[in-house]
């Protein structure tokens, strides 16, 4: 599994999505009708990470899917 969902993490006790492949962390940005949109928290001044991840499907289901959306708006679909 590439993605790990960590509940009540950090100072704000919010859900964080962790990319196990590259080590980036994503925080909840927007809650949509068809899923949850996460934004990358890696923000150095020289080269900030501007990609987002869309989680679709229910959180209790093993069929949830994560779609990585790079800054160029090209979608890459990845299953859990």
MOPAC internal coordinates of N, CA, C and O (Angstrom, degrees):
PM7 1SCF
backbone

  N    0.0000 0     0.00 0     0.00 0    0    0    0
  C    1.4525 1     0.00 0     0.00 0    1    0    0
  C    1.5282 1   109.25 1     0.00 0    2    1    0
  O    1.2310 1   120.84 1   -51.09 1    3    2    1
  N    1.3068 1   115.99 1   128.91 1    3    2    1
  C    1.4620 1   120.63 1  -179.79 1    5    3    2
  C    1.5235 1   111.51 1   -81.60 1    6    5    3
  O    1.2310 1   119.82 1   145.53 1    7    6    5
  N    1.3167 1   117.95 1   -34.47 1    7    6    5
  C    1.4606 1   122.02 1  -172.82 1    9    7    6
  C    1.5223 1   110.84 1  -105.62 1   10    9    7
  O    1.2310 1   120.83 1   -37.41 1   11   10    9
  N    1.3219 1   116.02 1   142.59 1   11   10    9
  C    1.4623 1   121.99 1   174.89 1   13   11   10
  C    1.5192 1   107.88 1  -130.48 1   14   13   11
  O    1.2310 1   120.34 1   -51.23 1   15   14   13
  N    1.3107 1   116.96 1   128.77 1   15   14   13
  C    1.4584 1   122.32 1   179.12 1   17   15   14
  C    1.5241 1   108.17 1   -98.70 1   18   17   15
  O    1.2310 1   120.51 1   -60.18 1   19   18   17
  N    1.3378 1   116.63 1   119.82 1   19   18   17
  C    1.4587 1   122.47 1  -179.20 1   21   19   18
  C    1.5249 1   107.55 1  -108.03 1   22   21   19
  O    1.2310 1   120.72 1   -57.64 1   23   22   21
  N    1.3332 1   116.24 1   122.36 1   23   22   21
  C    1.4611 1   121.53 1  -177.93 1   25   23   22
  C    1.5215 1   111.08 1   -90.09 1   26   25   23
  O    1.2310 1   120.55 1   -39.21 1   27   26   25
  N    1.3261 1   116.54 1   140.79 1   27   26   25
  C    1.4728 1   124.43 1   175.64 1   29   27   26
  C    1.5236 1   111.64 1    50.89 1   30   29   27
  O    1.2310 1   121.11 1  -120.78 1   31   30   29
  N    1.3277 1   115.48 1    59.22 1   31   30   29
  C    1.4680 1   121.23 1  -178.92 1   33   31   30
  C    1.5314 1   110.06 1  -109.94 1   34   33   31
  O    1.2310 1   120.62 1   -22.15 1   35   34   33
  N    1.3097 1   116.42 1   157.85 1   35   34   33
  C    1.4523 1   122.09 1   176.34 1   37   35   34
  C    1.5107 1   113.61 1    77.93 1   38   37   35
  O    1.2310 1   121.22 1     5.38 1   39   38   37
  N    1.3227 1   115.26 1  -174.62 1   39   38   37
  C    1.4627 1   121.75 1  -178.24 1   41   39   38
  C    1.5235 1   112.57 1   -65.87 1   42   41   39
  O    1.2310 1   120.75 1   145.37 1   43   42   41
  N    1.3362 1   116.18 1   -34.63 1   43   42   41
  C    1.4668 1   120.40 1  -176.26 1   45   43   42
  C    1.5219 1   112.98 1   -88.70 1   46   45   43
  O    1.2310 1   120.13 1   177.92 1   47   46   45
  N    1.3317 1   117.35 1    -2.08 1   47   46   45
  C    1.4642 1   123.06 1  -178.82 1   49   47   46
  C    1.5313 1   111.74 1    53.50 1   50   49   47
  O    1.2310 1   121.04 1  -132.96 1   51   50   49
  N    1.3216 1   115.62 1    47.04 1   51   50   49
  C    1.4623 1   120.30 1   178.10 1   53   51   50
  C    1.5284 1   109.78 1  -108.54 1   54   53   51
  O    1.2310 1   120.84 1   -13.91 1   55   54   53
  N    1.3252 1   116.01 1   166.09 1   55   54   53
  C    1.4564 1   120.96 1   179.61 1   57   55   54
  C    1.5253 1   110.18 1   -74.15 1   58   57   55
  O    1.2310 1   120.60 1   -42.50 1   59   58   57
  N    1.3226 1   116.46 1   137.50 1   59   58   57
  C    1.4610 1   122.39 1   179.61 1   61   59   58
  C    1.5220 1   108.32 1  -126.56 1   62   61   59
  O    1.2310 1   120.99 1   -43.37 1   63   62   61
  N    1.3168 1   115.70 1   136.63 1   63   62   61
  C    1.4564 1   122.31 1   175.69 1   65   63   62
  C    1.5229 1   107.55 1  -101.79 1   66   65   63
  O    1.2310 1   120.05 1   -53.49 1   67   66   65
  N    1.3315 1   117.51 1   126.51 1   67   66   65
  C    1.4597 1   122.21 1  -176.59 1   69   67   66
  C    1.5201 1   109.25 1  -111.44 1   70   69   67
  O    1.2310 1   120.98 1   -50.47 1   71   70   69
  N    1.3267 1   115.73 1   129.53 1   71   70   69
  C    1.4620 1   122.54 1   174.68 1   73   71   70
  C    1.5273 1   106.80 1   -87.90 1   74   73   71
  O    1.2310 1   120.21 1   -73.72 1   75   74   73
  N    1.3293 1   117.20 1   106.28 1   75   74   73
  C    1.4601 1   120.81 1  -176.25 1   77   75   74
  C    1.5201 1   112.65 1   -69.72 1   78   77   75
  O    1.2310 1   120.00 1   157.80 1   79   78   77
  N    1.3199 1   117.60 1   -22.20 1   79   78   77
  C    1.4600 1   120.74 1  -178.37 1   81   79   78
  C    1.5283 1   111.74 1   -72.54 1   82   81   79
  O    1.2310 1   120.10 1   134.93 1   83   82   81
  N    1.3447 1   117.42 1   -45.07 1   83   82   81
  C    1.4589 1   121.54 1  -176.16 1   85   83   82
  C    1.5242 1   113.71 1  -112.48 1   86   85   83
  O    1.2310 1   119.69 1   168.61 1   87   86   85
  N    1.3251 1   118.19 1   -11.39 1   87   86   85
  C    1.4547 1   121.05 1   177.82 1   89   87   86
  C    1.5152 1   115.52 1    85.47 1   90   89   87
  O    1.2310 1   119.68 1  -174.09 1   91   90   89
  N    1.3301 1   118.22 1     5.91 1   91   90   89
  C    1.4622 1   120.32 1   178.54 1   93   91   90
  C    1.5191 1   110.29 1   -75.16 1   94   93   91
  O    1.2310 1   121.35 1   -28.70 1   95   94   93
  N    1.3339 1   115.03 1   151.30 1   95   94   93
  C    1.4591 1   121.54 1   177.67 1   97   95   94
  C    1.5186 1   108.80 1  -116.07 1   98   97   95
  O    1.2310 1   120.85 1   -37.61 1   99   98   97
  N    1.3228 1   115.98 1   142.39 1   99   98   97
  C    1.4569 1   122.91 1  -177.80 1  101   99   98
  C    1.5182 1   108.59 1  -124.48 1  102  101   99
  O    1.2310 1   120.73 1   -49.64 1  103  102  101
  N    1.3438 1   116.20 1   130.36 1  103  102  101
  C    1.4581 1   121.57 1   177.13 1  105  103  102
  C    1.5179 1   110.64 1  -101.56 1  106  105  103
  O    1.2310 1   120.35 1   -22.22 1  107  106  105
  N    1.3300 1   116.93 1   157.78 1  107  106  105
  C    1.4679 1   121.31 1   179.54 1  109  107  106
  C    1.5195 1   108.59 1   -64.40 1  110  109  107
  O    1.2310 1   120.55 1   -54.27 1  111  110  109
  N    1.3211 1   116.55 1   125.73 1  111  110  109
  C    1.4552 1   121.88 1   179.62 1  113  111  110
  C    1.5197 1   110.14 1  -105.10 1  114  113  111
  O    1.2310 1   120.25 1   126.78 1  115  114  113
  N    1.3335 1   117.12 1   -53.22 1  115  114  113
  C    1.4683 1   121.64 1   179.98 1  117  115  114
  C    1.5142 1   109.49 1  -141.22 1  118  117  115
  O    1.2310 1   120.78 1   -35.12 1  119  118  117
  N    1.3287 1   116.11 1   144.88 1  119  118  117
  C    1.4606 1   121.50 1   172.27 1  121  119  118
  C    1.5200 1   106.69 1  -102.70 1  122  121  119
  O    1.2310 1   120.81 1   -63.66 1  123  122  121
  N    1.3295 1   116.06 1   116.34 1  123  122  121
  C    1.4586 1   122.45 1  -176.91 1  125  123  122
  C    1.5209 1   110.13 1  -104.02 1  126  125  123
  O    1.2310 1   120.56 1   -10.44 1  127  126  125
  N    1.3266 1   116.53 1   169.56 1  127  126  125
  C    1.4565 1   120.09 1   179.07 1  129  127  126
  C    1.5282 1   111.91 1   -68.81 1  130  129  127
  O    1.2310 1   120.11 1   152.58 1  131  130  129
  N    1.3395 1   117.40 1   -27.42 1  131  130  129
  C    1.4644 1   119.99 1  -178.30 1  133  131  130
  C    1.5308 1   113.36 1  -104.33 1  134  133  131
  O    1.2310 1   119.22 1  -173.38 1  135  134  133
  N    1.3245 1   119.09 1     6.62 1  135  134  133
  C    1.4583 1   121.51 1   178.70 1  137  135  134
  C    1.5143 1   112.87 1   159.94 1  138  137  135
  O    1.2310 1   120.83 1    17.69 1  139  138  137
  N    1.3058 1   116.02 1  -162.31 1  139  138  137
  C    1.4654 1   122.56 1  -178.76 1  141  139  138
  C    1.5199 1   108.39 1  -120.61 1  142  141  139
  O    1.2310 1   120.56 1   -45.81 1  143  142  141
  N    1.3270 1   116.53 1   134.19 1  143  142  141
  C    1.4510 1   122.38 1   179.24 1  145  143  142
  C    1.5250 1   108.62 1  -103.01 1  146  145  143
  O    1.2310 1   120.62 1   -56.58 1  147  146  145
  N    1.3401 1   116.43 1   123.42 1  147  146  145
  C    1.4579 1   123.05 1   179.91 1  149  147  146
  C    1.5188 1   109.38 1  -106.46 1  150  149  147
  O    1.2310 1   120.27 1   -36.03 1  151  150  149
  N    1.3398 1   117.09 1   143.97 1  151  150  149
  C    1.4601 1   122.37 1   177.92 1  153  151  150
  C    1.5273 1   109.13 1  -115.40 1  154  153  151
  O    1.2310 1   120.71 1   -37.99 1  155  154  153
  N    1.3251 1   116.24 1   142.01 1  155  154  153
  C    1.4562 1   121.75 1  -178.29 1  157  155  154
  C    1.5338 1   109.92 1   -65.20 1  158  157  155
  O    1.2310 1   120.64 1   -45.44 1  159  158  157
  N    1.3289 1   116.39 1   134.56 1  159  158  157
  C    1.4592 1   121.59 1  -179.55 1  161  159  158
  C    1.5218 1   112.58 1   -93.62 1  162  161  159
  O    1.2310 1   119.71 1   175.94 1  163  162  161
  N    1.3271 1   118.15 1    -4.06 1  163  162  161
  C    1.4651 1   122.42 1  -178.80 1  165  163  162
  C    1.5267 1   108.00 1   -80.29 1  166  165  163
  O    1.2310 1   119.53 1   -75.26 1  167  166  165
  N    1.3194 1   118.50 1   104.74 1  167  166  165
  C    1.4589 1   122.54 1  -171.70 1  169  167  166
  C    1.5257 1   113.82 1  -130.12 1  170  169  167
  O    1.2310 1   118.98 1  -120.23 1  171  170  169
  N    1.3508 1   119.56 1    59.77 1  171  170  169
  C    1.4639 1   118.06 1   173.57 1  173  171  170
  C    1.5278 1   110.25 1   -70.10 1  174  173  171
  O    1.2310 1   119.67 1   -23.03 1  175  174  173
  N    1.3178 1   118.24 1   156.97 1  175  174  173
  C    1.4681 1   121.19 1  -175.71 1  177  175  174
  C    1.5225 1   113.15 1   -66.78 1  178  177  175
  O    1.2310 1   119.79 1   142.24 1  179  178  177
  N    1.3238 1   118.00 1   -37.76 1  179  178  177
  C    1.4579 1   119.82 1  -174.79 1  181  179  178
  C    1.5249 1   113.62 1   -75.50 1  182  181  179
  O    1.2310 1   119.72 1   137.54 1  183  182  181
  N    1.3166 1   118.14 1   -42.46 1  183  182  181
  C    1.4607 1   120.74 1  -175.15 1  185  183  182
  C    1.5262 1   110.33 1  -141.98 1  186  185  183
  O    1.2310 1   119.29 1  -104.34 1  187  186  185
  N    1.3327 1   118.96 1    75.66 1  187  186  185
  C    1.4611 1   120.32 1  -177.28 1  189  187  186
  C    1.5294 1   112.58 1   -71.98 1  190  189  187
  O    1.2310 1   121.09 1   -33.41 1  191  190  189
  N    1.3117 1   115.52 1   146.59 1  191  190  189
  C    1.4647 1   122.22 1   176.03 1  193  191  190
  C    1.5299 1   107.68 1   -79.77 1  194  193  191
  O    1.2310 1   119.84 1   -60.30 1  195  194  193
  N    1.3189 1   117.91 1   119.70 1  195  194  193
  C    1.4645 1   121.19 1  -177.05 1  197  195  194
  C    1.5169 1   112.70 1  -113.89 1  198  197  195
  O    1.2310 1   119.65 1  -165.00 1  199  198  197
  N    1.3264 1   118.28 1    15.00 1  199  198  197
  C    1.4611 1   119.03 1  -178.80 1  201  199  198
  C    1.5241 1   110.78 1   -85.38 1  202  201  199
  O    1.2310 1   120.84 1   -19.31 1  203  202  201
  N    1.3067 1   116.00 1   160.69 1  203  202  201
  C    1.4505 1   123.32 1   178.21 1  205  203  202
  C    1.5201 1   108.72 1  -128.29 1  206  205  203
  O    1.2310 1   120.83 1   -17.49 1  207  206  205
  N    1.3324 1   116.01 1   162.51 1  207  206  205
  C    1.4571 1   122.25 1   178.46 1  209  207  206
  C    1.5178 1   108.19 1  -129.36 1  210  209  207
  O    1.2310 1   120.57 1   -48.58 1  211  210  209
  N    1.3268 1   116.51 1   131.42 1  211  210  209
  C    1.4623 1   122.16 1   177.08 1  213  211  210
  C    1.5100 1   108.42 1  -103.82 1  214  213  211
  O    1.2310 1   120.37 1   -57.01 1  215  214  213
  N    1.3273 1   116.91 1   122.99 1  215  214  213
  C    1.4616 1   122.46 1   176.22 1  217  215  214
  C    1.5150 1   107.40 1  -100.38 1  218  217  215
  O    1.2310 1   120.83 1   -62.47 1  219  218  217
  N    1.3221 1   116.03 1   117.53 1  219  218  217
  C    1.4597 1   119.84 1   176.82 1  221  219  218
  C    1.5153 1   108.72 1  -116.11 1  222  221  219
  O    1.2310 1   120.05 1   -29.24 1  223  222  221
  N    1.3224 1   117.52 1   150.76 1  223  222  221
  C    1.4538 1   122.76 1  -175.76 1  225  223  222
  C    1.5146 1   109.60 1   100.81 1  226  225  223
  O    1.2310 1   120.96 1   -12.31 1  227  226  225
  N    1.3231 1   115.76 1   167.69 1  227  226  225
  C    1.4559 1   119.11 1  -177.72 1  229  227  226
  C    1.5217 1   110.38 1   -80.99 1  230  229  227
  O    1.2310 1   120.41 1   -26.97 1  231  230  229
  N    1.3230 1   116.82 1   153.03 1  231  230  229
  C    1.4552 1   121.35 1  -177.18 1  233  231  230
  C    1.5231 1   111.50 1   -71.73 1  234  233  231
  O    1.2310 1   119.41 1   155.10 1  235  234  233
  N    1.3281 1   118.73 1   -24.90 1  235  234  233
  C    1.4525 1   121.31 1   179.75 1  237  235  234
  C    1.5322 1   111.30 1   -84.83 1  238  237  235
  O    1.2310 1   120.07 1   162.50 1  239  238  237
  N    1.3025 1   117.48 1   -17.50 1  239  238  237
  C    1.4552 1   121.64 1  -177.71 1  241  239  238
  C    1.5201 1   111.12 1   -82.40 1  242  241  239
  O    1.2310 1   120.67 1   -34.59 1  243  242  241
  N    1.3170 1   116.32 1   145.41 1  243  242  241
  C    1.4678 1   119.76 1   176.79 1  245  243  242
  C    1.5204 1   110.98 1   -83.41 1  246  245  243
  O    1.2310 1   120.29 1   178.59 1  247  246  245
  N    1.3287 1   117.06 1    -1.41 1  247  246  245
  C    1.4656 1   120.34 1  -177.87 1  249  247  246
  C    1.5329 1   112.39 1   -97.64 1  250  249  247
  O    1.2310 1   120.25 1  -165.79 1  251  250  249
  N    1.3164 1   117.13 1    14.21 1  251  250  249
  C    1.4586 1   118.37 1   179.49 1  253  251  250
  C    1.5204 1   109.70 1   -65.48 1  254  253  251
  O    1.2310 1   120.95 1   -33.91 1  255  254  253
  N    1.3179 1   115.79 1   146.09 1  255  254  253
  C    1.4543 1   121.42 1  -176.34 1  257  255  254
  C    1.5130 1   109.65 1  -124.85 1  258  257  255
  O    1.2310 1   120.54 1   -37.98 1  259  258  257
  N    1.3274 1   116.57 1   142.02 1  259  258  257
  C    1.4474 1   122.53 1   178.42 1  261  259  258
  C    1.5219 1   108.00 1  -113.21 1  262  261  259
  O    1.2310 1   120.40 1   -48.39 1  263  262  261
  N    1.3360 1   116.84 1   131.61 1  263  262  261
  C    1.4542 1   122.27 1   178.43 1  265  263  262
  C    1.5161 1   108.13 1  -116.08 1  266  265  263
  O    1.2310 1   120.42 1   -63.51 1  267  266  265
  N    1.3250 1   116.81 1   116.49 1  267  266  265
  C    1.4564 1   122.32 1   178.54 1  269  267  266
  C    1.5207 1   108.58 1   -82.83 1  270  269  267
  O    1.2310 1   120.46 1   -53.53 1  271  270  269
  N    1.3376 1   116.73 1   126.47 1  271  270  269
  C    1.4630 1   121.91 1  -178.27 1  273  271  270
  C    1.5286 1   108.08 1  -116.34 1  274  273  271
  O    1.2310 1   119.66 1   -80.47 1  275  274  273
  N    1.3461 1   118.24 1    99.53 1  275  274  273
  C    1.4673 1   120.52 1   178.90 1  277  275  274
  C    1.5223 1   111.92 1   -65.14 1  278  277  275
  O    1.2310 1   120.39 1    -9.32 1  279  278  277
  N    1.3105 1   116.87 1   170.68 1  279  278  277
  C    1.4655 1   122.08 1  -177.39 1  281  279  278
  C    1.5226 1   112.34 1   -62.34 1  282  281  279
  O    1.2310 1   119.37 1   155.96 1  283  282  281
  N    1.3454 1   118.81 1   -24.04 1  283  282  281
  C    1.4570 1   122.02 1  -179.35 1  285  283  282
  C    1.5309 1   112.09 1   -83.05 1  286  285  283
  O    1.2310 1   119.81 1  -173.38 1  287  286  285
  N    1.3393 1   117.97 1     6.62 1  287  286  285
  C    1.4652 1   124.97 1   179.83 1  289  287  286
  C    1.5238 1   113.69 1    62.66 1  290  289  287
  O    1.2310 1   119.51 1  -152.44 1  291  290  289
  N    1.3323 1   118.55 1    27.56 1  291  290  289
  C    1.4578 1   122.58 1   171.47 1  293  291  290
  C    1.5209 1   106.84 1   -95.54 1  294  293  291
  O    1.2310 1   120.07 1   -56.82 1  295  294  293
  N    1.3267 1   117.46 1   123.18 1  295  294  293
  C    1.4552 1   120.71 1  -174.76 1  297  295  294
  C    1.5258 1   110.88 1   -89.15 1  298  297  295
  O    1.2310 1   121.44 1   -41.62 1  299  298  297
  N    1.3380 1   114.84 1   138.38 1  299  298  297
  C    1.4506 1   123.06 1   175.54 1  301  299  298
  C    1.5134 1   106.21 1  -123.71 1  302  301  299
  O    1.2310 1   119.78 1   -59.46 1  303  302  301
  N    1.3245 1   118.03 1   120.54 1  303  302  301
  C    1.4518 1   121.58 1  -176.51 1  305  303  302
  C    1.5279 1   109.98 1   -96.54 1  306  305  303
  O    1.2310 1   120.97 1   -47.51 1  307  306  305
  N    1.3410 1   115.75 1   132.49 1  307  306  305
  C    1.4558 1   120.62 1   179.54 1  309  307  306
  C    1.5096 1   109.08 1  -136.64 1  310  309  307
  O    1.2310 1   120.71 1   -47.71 1  311  310  309
  N    1.3198 1   116.26 1   132.29 1  311  310  309
  C    1.4460 1   120.34 1   175.45 1  313  311  310
  C    1.5138 1   108.82 1   -84.83 1  314  313  311
  O    1.2310 1   120.73 1   -18.50 1  315  314  313
  N    1.2815 1   116.21 1   161.50 1  315  314  313
  C    1.4448 1   123.71 1  -179.99 1  317  315  314
  C    1.4725 1   108.40 1   -68.52 1  318  317  315
  O    1.2310 1   120.10 1   180.00 1  319  318  317

